[in-house]
Structures are given as C-alpha cells and as structure tokens.
Amino acid sequence: MSRLRAACTTAVATAAATVLAAVPSTAAPEPGGVAALLTQLKSLYQQSEAAGEAYNASAQALARQRAQTARAGGGLADARAALERERAAAGAIAR
C-alpha cells in the first residue's frame, strides 16, 4: 500500500510542477492590452445599451398589441351576443 501511495504522490508532484512551470510568475502586459480591453468593453456596453432599447421598444409594441387585441375581443363578444339575440328573434318569428 505504501508503494502505491508513494507512486501517487510522485505523480501528483510531477503534475503540479509541470503546471506551475507552464504559468509565468509575472505576466507582462501586452502593449495596448488595457486600451484594447477598454475599447472592447465600451463596444460591448454600447451593444448592450442598443439591445436594451430594442427590448424596451418591443415590450411597448407588445403592450399596444395586447390592448388592441383586448379591444377587438370585447367587440367580438358584443357582436356574438347581438348575433345570438337576432337568431333568437328570427327563430321566434319563424314559429
């Protein structure tokens, strides 16, 4: 069992050393790296602002459409009730 433990410990230590060797201890910033990131951030912010405005416009259009549908539904209900009354009246006359 101790032989297996020693082999595992050696493998883990080797893997850790390999990973740590691959990562530089001090990352030197690329020239223009921060400026490029800020430019990209500004662009993404503008895109999100435009998307937010489009969403709000869509929400307002949807609210108007729902109100129009509700009005049309109310008018349709009135028309159906009137039709039913007229059918009943026509049936009474026919008898």
Secondary structure, DSSP 8 states (H G I E B T S, - for coil): -HHHHHHHHHHHHHHHHHHHHHS-SS----TTHHHHHHHHHHHHHHHHHHHHHHHHHHHHHHHHHHHHHHHHHHHHHHHHHHHHHHHHHHHHHH-
